[in-house]
Amino acid sequence: MKIAIVGTGYVGLVTGTCFAEMGTDVYCVDIDKNKIEGLQNGIIPIYEPGLEELVLKNYKNGRLHFTTDLTEILDQVDVLFSAVGTPPDEDGSADLKYVLDVACTIGKNMKKYVLVVTKSTVPVGTADKIKQVIFEEQEKREVSIEFDIASNPEFLKEGAAVTDFMNPDRVVVGVETERAQKLMTKLYHPFLLNNFPVIFMDVPSAEMTKYAANAMLATRISFMNEIANLCEVMGADVTMVRKGIGSDTRIGHSFLYAGCGYGGSCFPKDVKALVKTAAENGRPMRILQAVEEVNEAQKHILFHKLNLHYEGNLKGKRIALWGLSFKPETDDMREAPALVIIDDLLNAGCEVIAYDPIAMHETRRRIGDSIRYAGDIYAATDKADALLLVTEWKEFRLPSWGIVKEKMNTPLIIDGRNIYDAGELQSLGFVYYCIGR
């Protein structure tokens, strides 16, 4: 079975590589010539554990191909996945330009049946727009070639995407015809053999499922951050509260960690897009509006704690940051809380020095040398007036606190992910702040 994946970003490259690993012949297509040439030479454009090994293996074995020309391979494939970007417009809605460009190319060049599957996160109703564009392009050519539209949203966690794809808790597929369902069943047959659930439904429901899932997870995060902030005022411990409510099987423990806000490519964008879609259809989503507001405020929480400690006198202070990416095991800086924290610190006249195992190159690409970048965790703390833990990378969990204290001007730690033991640090002479305790 041959398939095409249009777009070699995070979703497209992981999807194409994992399908190739399962024995499918995969063509990954992207208009970025440099990216394709890089992939052909073994250069992986994103960091994701386990991905590079699989890309190199399947490219060498001839199951994974990279090209810039969709028209060249369009009629060789049975299924075409559209995994191009859907960046947020200024009003928060998803920009469908690239999705519809792919549809236009298909309509202009297709010569035989193809199943067009949307993998990108798109608003409900996008499948109809794709279908309409393909029909219009066929009419211009005065041809009528059969095709189907399907929706197969991704639920990959950055930092664990390969594992998630190979061992999904569910696969959601929206289809309109029996032919489309048979093709998708064949494609996902290896997963069915392992009893991973493939859930078929109508296309609008599949499109909505993706947004609803991310909105629910974002809601849990913002809810716990609000509870954490109240815990601080009331003298409660949010970690105990999490254990108490998470033990309820109706709630569970996942995504109940308090912190300094969520970021990444999915939650912020998808919450905004769902809020916008709802407003356009006369059904304002008041809960999600609050979720977004809470999250934006929470990104400033570490700065507020620092500012309060120093009574507003931050000018000239040297502040160390541990962690820059929005979560561990990725170099993704999209909507990362670290970017907001850095802005707050620089605006207050602070000197910022940061260390991240993976994301410093991407941070420098985004903000240049407005901050300093350290070679390791201890170099970041040299002469620092405070240390802010922003991203909970594993290597930050058990540092040598003696070295840290010796290097810092002021032994002050603000833990944005609640990973340290307050009693231990206080006994070592540190001033310690965290979230909700």
Steps between C-alpha positions, in 0.01 A plus 500: 500500500635840402410823678609863488546736794494867397692707752812383682450697817459337837178310422580414140851367558402291801192362320686416180793342680284286726282376213821408315617311808176299482581395142319766296667666201499870592573815300558806720441822304599855591545820302807588711784384276765541771302289745451221246865503399593490866276197562647324198840555662393380843444843656188495720336846530336437840606342826287206607634198691533193278403678178843541341578130529172403330537758222851382412401134519191525279660737249790255463256210461312680223163531674533872574545751216535879501398732216395857430270405212153378598388478137777252428370239744129590527379220277724240662327516837172366635478732800626856537535657843497878528721590798586859415496781755187679615648802680267730694377812324504833684142437617591157641338297221698227322657614173400240239706647215747210481229237545300643210815540290552124528138441398548728201810310386312170530204626298725640228713188457319184610438236234357217712316440825672610820390517861590844639547487877537808716764444769545866587289642780222683318164652601180305455382541141847508344444169319210656312723790394769259378241304305365816341846617389574163338162500323558855370845414363361191329224709341760736360667198338159368389565164667320302767735274696378321809659577836412482869568723798587374847618643832768330711604745772825441686531473877878490529678635807821681416788318662314168471358521147656185358384293796154658479468418131616140540295440814194726471229502764264557206500588130215726389391485134217697343371364168209554262505180292553129540789517253682754716442292813640188332815686394556643848434160656764348272749774586448459873483119483833456688355698789177300500712185533630638829146582617550875491153652453431666165181702543309581181253787498368774273746766382368801698510296822862400433595863437328605823655217703850640455403848621288366785784278625758778507252746649419254781868447582569873494201553729636252755836683504348846546257367762786359708699821464205694639467250784875528564486877523211474747689236699783745560260754646312246712802307627421178312741284299399449135704180476285348774185633335608337173545164671163534667298584191708292258418187698140543394467269198265750338782756498836320487848645549593606145545870418437610858847641562522864602772706336588814308258446211468283192649573159590314183355472154163351593328613818526880456417489129218250530331673793506830310367337184215323681403821679497681164297226327245500781464879489448495123218251550330691780609264778762683709717265706532685828692224676768490231528879496580479871745212440696716259496803732618293798783348298626833371502637855675190636796553268585810706478324840873431544587861421240623749647281775849625419387861488322464833808349664717790387225756574500623140875567494611271220713731288847356452416165657643192332232232458571141399246293311504122489296391200370688197287261292131486581543142631782246538625280216439759228662814362160655428483863618156582362297683769758388758459661844876566497454763227253693715722469806802624305304802375390582855855472632658707223234770533580518872868557421626153592791316346383152393714192457333175397577135447291239316628159379341535156316829442772767523561502126128550431479768770793687346330478161191665650644765732865520402756590764273711721585242768813299572516124444689277742693183423350298787268528798769625738642762263149649480494561876835679519453825701122471460264687729227243439448169321169439320412141409283532188511160324524172694776328303628185675851637542361779721348260754805413714765771464782546748344770714834569666648609167190703416503685833873568476460652154193717568515851643168438675373146573149562366311236300159544337373162387250535216426126480495392868773240458712581805466422870441824690627360831826377347578829328410708803722283720786571258449874542299574183199728483246291307176591325281272291145483362207439734689381810 
